[in-house]
C-alpha cells in the first residue's frame, strides 16, 4: 500500500517537491522585461507569444508556480460577466496558477476582449494573451505545469536550460 501511495504522489503532475520540470514536460516562461511568453515542451521551445502584464512591476508576481485551474469561457466574478460574453475581459480561456499562495483563481494566463492591450503593462496582475494564442496554450498545458514568471534580460533559452526544460 505504501509503495502504491508513493508512486501516486511522486508520479503526480502536481507533486511540488523537487520538480523543476522534468525534461520534456510542458513549461511556461513569462518575461515581464519584454512581455513575452515561451511555451516549452519535448525539450524545445515550441513558440513565443506577446503578452500584457501588470501596470507596475509588483502587480504580476514573479516566481515558479504551478497551473492549478483551467477553464474554457471563464466567468468573470468581479463584474458578474458570464463566459463567452464579449464584455468579458478574460477572453476565451483561463489558465490559473498558484502565485502568492492563491488557488489559481486570482492570477492566471488568460485571453482578452482588448487585443490592443497585448504587449503593454496594463493588467492588474494577470498575464493576457491574444485569444487564439491562449487557446493554443490551453490545449497543450495540463494541470501541474510549471509557470516561471521573471523580469530579466536573459533569453528563454538560458532560462529553459537553467530550469531543466530544454535539452
Secondary structure, DSSP 8 states (H G I E B T S, - for coil): -HHHHHHHHHHSTT--TT-S--TTS-EEEEETTTTEEEEEETTEEEEEEE-BEESSTTTS--EEEEEEEEEES--BGGGTB-TT-TT-TTTTEEEEE-GGG--SSSEEEE--S-GGGTTSEEESS-EE--HHHHHHHHHH--TT-EEEEE--SS-HHHHHHHTT---
